[in-house]
């Protein structure tokens, strides 16, 4: 595959990742709702797998940590601490920052 084609695939991934992170930010406003947590975990899981596939290990790692935090929160029946919520917010911020950085590097 020509570098141009790979870079185009990466751009598409980053655009989709940006949309997922925007949805994650919305879901963070309702973390006590089980369906919002499920959706957040689903999006994190998707980014975890696809980020690594495109060579974005930081995206994959932050998404994995976010997913792990959500799973522990779900195991506690959604009664996580403020610290858990802050950790989730920080992982989403990290994801957005890394996606923006990766997009700048492709241009």
C-alpha positions as a Markdown table, in Angstrom:
| # | Residue | x | y | z |
|---|---|---|---|---|
| 1 | Unk | 0.0 | 0.0 | 0.0 |
| 2 | Unk | 1.3 | 3.4 | -0.9 |
| 3 | Unk | 2.0 | 5.8 | 2.0 |
| 4 | Unk | -0.6 | 8.2 | 0.5 |
| 5 | Unk | -3.3 | 5.5 | 0.8 |
| 6 | Unk | -2.3 | 4.5 | 4.3 |
| 7 | Unk | -2.3 | 8.2 | 5.4 |
| 8 | Unk | -5.8 | 8.6 | 3.9 |
| 9 | Unk | -7.0 | 5.6 | 5.9 |
| 10 | Unk | -5.4 | 7.1 | 9.0 |
| 11 | Unk | -7.2 | 10.4 | 8.3 |
| 12 | Unk | -10.5 | 8.6 | 8.1 |
| 13 | Unk | -9.8 | 6.8 | 11.3 |
| 14 | Unk | -8.9 | 10.0 | 13.1 |
| 15 | Unk | -12.1 | 11.7 | 11.8 |
| 16 | Unk | -14.2 | 8.8 | 13.1 |
| 17 | Unk | -12.2 | 8.8 | 16.4 |
| 18 | Unk | -12.9 | 12.5 | 16.8 |
| 19 | Unk | -16.6 | 11.8 | 16.5 |
| 20 | Unk | -16.4 | 9.0 | 19.0 |
| 21 | Unk | -14.6 | 11.2 | 21.5 |
| 22 | Unk | -17.3 | 13.8 | 21.1 |
| 23 | Unk | -19.9 | 11.2 | 21.9 |
| 24 | Unk | -17.8 | 10.1 | 24.9 |
| 25 | Unk | -17.8 | 13.6 | 26.2 |
| 26 | Unk | -21.6 | 13.7 | 26.0 |
| 27 | Unk | -21.9 | 10.4 | 27.7 |
| 28 | Unk | -19.6 | 11.5 | 30.6 |
| 29 | Unk | -22.3 | 14.0 | 31.6 |
| 30 | Unk | -24.5 | 11.0 | 32.5 |
| 31 | Unk | -22.2 | 8.4 | 34.0 |
| 32 | Unk | -24.8 | 7.3 | 36.5 |
| 33 | Unk | -27.0 | 6.0 | 33.7 |
| 34 | Unk | -26.1 | 2.4 | 32.9 |
| 35 | Unk | -26.8 | 2.7 | 29.2 |
| 36 | Unk | -24.5 | 5.8 | 29.0 |
| 37 | Unk | -21.7 | 3.8 | 30.7 |
| 38 | Unk | -22.3 | 0.9 | 28.3 |
| 39 | Unk | -22.0 | 3.2 | 25.3 |
| 40 | Unk | -18.9 | 4.8 | 26.7 |
| 41 | Unk | -17.3 | 1.4 | 27.3 |
| 42 | Unk | -18.3 | 0.3 | 23.7 |
| 43 | Unk | -16.7 | 3.4 | 22.2 |
| 44 | Unk | -13.5 | 3.0 | 24.3 |
| 45 | Unk | -13.3 | -0.6 | 23.2 |
| 46 | Unk | -13.5 | 0.3 | 19.6 |
| 47 | Unk | -10.8 | 3.0 | 19.9 |
| 48 | Unk | -8.6 | 0.5 | 21.8 |
| 49 | Unk | -8.6 | -2.0 | 19.0 |
| 50 | Unk | -8.6 | 0.3 | 16.0 |
| 51 | Unk | -6.0 | 2.8 | 17.5 |
| 52 | Unk | -3.4 | 0.1 | 17.8 |
| 53 | Unk | -4.2 | -1.2 | 14.3 |
| 54 | Unk | -3.4 | 2.1 | 12.8 |
| 55 | Unk | -0.2 | 2.5 | 14.8 |
| 56 | Unk | -1.6 | 4.9 | 17.4 |
| 57 | Unk | -0.5 | 3.1 | 20.6 |
| 58 | Unk | -1.3 | 6.1 | 22.8 |
| 59 | Unk | -4.9 | 6.2 | 21.6 |
| 60 | Unk | -5.2 | 2.4 | 22.2 |
| 61 | Unk | -3.6 | 2.6 | 25.7 |
| 62 | Unk | -5.8 | 5.6 | 26.9 |
| 63 | Unk | -8.9 | 3.9 | 25.5 |
| 64 | Unk | -8.0 | 0.6 | 27.3 |
| 65 | Unk | -7.5 | 2.5 | 30.6 |
| 66 | Unk | -10.8 | 4.2 | 30.1 |
| 67 | Unk | -12.5 | 0.9 | 29.4 |
| 68 | Unk | -10.9 | -0.6 | 32.5 |
| 69 | Unk | -12.1 | 2.3 | 34.6 |
| 70 | Unk | -15.7 | 1.9 | 33.2 |
| 71 | Unk | -15.7 | -1.8 | 33.9 |
| 72 | Unk | -14.7 | -1.3 | 37.5 |
| 73 | Unk | -17.3 | 1.4 | 37.9 |
| 74 | Unk | -19.9 | -1.0 | 36.4 |
| 75 | Unk | -18.9 | -3.7 | 38.8 |
| 76 | Unk | -19.6 | -1.3 | 41.6 |
| 77 | Unk | -23.1 | -0.8 | 40.3 |
| 78 | Unk | -22.2 | 2.7 | 39.0 |
| 79 | Unk | -21.4 | 3.9 | 42.5 |
| 80 | Unk | -17.9 | 5.1 | 41.5 |
| 81 | Unk | -16.1 | 7.9 | 43.2 |
| 82 | Unk | -15.6 | 11.4 | 42.0 |
| 83 | Unk | -12.0 | 10.2 | 41.4 |
| 84 | Unk | -13.2 | 7.6 | 38.9 |
| 85 | Unk | -15.3 | 10.2 | 37.1 |
| 86 | Unk | -12.2 | 12.5 | 36.9 |
| 87 | Unk | -10.1 | 9.7 | 35.6 |
| 88 | Unk | -12.6 | 9.0 | 32.9 |
| 89 | Unk | -12.7 | 12.6 | 31.9 |
| 90 | Unk | -8.9 | 12.8 | 31.8 |
| 91 | Unk | -8.7 | 9.7 | 29.5 |
| 92 | Unk | -11.2 | 11.3 | 27.2 |
| 93 | Unk | -9.2 | 14.6 | 27.2 |
| 94 | Unk | -6.1 | 12.6 | 26.5 |
| 95 | Unk | -7.7 | 10.8 | 23.6 |
| 96 | Unk | -8.9 | 14.1 | 22.1 |
| 97 | Unk | -5.4 | 15.6 | 22.5 |
| 98 | Unk | -3.7 | 12.6 | 20.9 |
| 99 | Unk | -6.1 | 12.4 | 18.0 |
| 100 | Unk | -5.6 | 16.1 | 17.3 |
| 101 | Unk | -1.8 | 15.7 | 17.5 |
| 102 | Unk | -1.9 | 12.7 | 15.2 |
| 103 | Unk | -4.0 | 14.6 | 12.7 |
| 104 | Unk | -1.6 | 17.5 | 12.7 |
| 105 | Unk | 1.3 | 15.1 | 11.9 |
| 106 | Unk | -0.5 | 13.8 | 8.9 |
| 107 | Unk | -0.9 | 17.2 | 7.3 |
